[in-house]
Amino acid sequence: MFIYFYQTAIGKIGIAEQNEKITNLYFTDERWPDDGKICETAILQEAARQLNDYLAGRLTVFSLPLEPAGTVFMKQVWNSLCEIPYGQTVSYKSIAAKIGKPGAARAIGLANNRNPIPLFIPCHRVIGTNGALVGYRGGLALKDQLLKLETDNAVF
């Protein structure tokens, strides 16, 4: 695994890749794997470019090869997250219904929480059924900022 760190509008971000596919994104205060080799590859440069364009309001859809590690169920949830349009939000309950697992909102929340590639897999677009912002690895303040970026073009 190769990992490289970039300064962005939301702080220092670590992006990891293996076999030219993005596998992880780490926020400033998160630990990254000790076995990751620090090396800036072409795919990591492209991921950083797209991330910076997104944070500046110039990009609404990422076009990166992603390979998150997880269970079949988690990958099903993450694929569903990638279908949420820019600027829109959905509830955990609606994702559960969409993937044919009504009543699995808590399991959806757990898969959302374990998303190894936040931002690129837009788990910040998932909110509570009542419209409340709930849980985000990067913190609720960042989740709120990301949603405002997407709905109000409130760039960082």
Sequence and secondary structure as in RCSB ss.txt:
>XXXX:A:sequence
MFIYFYQTAIGKIGIAEQNEKITNLYFTDERWPDDGKICETAILQEAARQLNDYLAGRLTVFSLPLEPAGTVFMK
QVWNSLCEIPYGQTVSYKSIAAKIGKPGAARAIGLANNRNPIPLFIPCHRVIGTNGALVGYRGGLALKDQLLKLE
TDNAVF
>XXXX:A:secstr
 EEEEEEETTEEEEEEEETTEEEEEE TTS   TT EE   HHHHHHHHHHHHHHTTS SS    B     HHHH
HHHHHHTTS TT  EEHHHHHHHTT TT HHHHHHHHHT SSBTTB GGGEE TTS     TT HHHHHHHHHHH
HH    
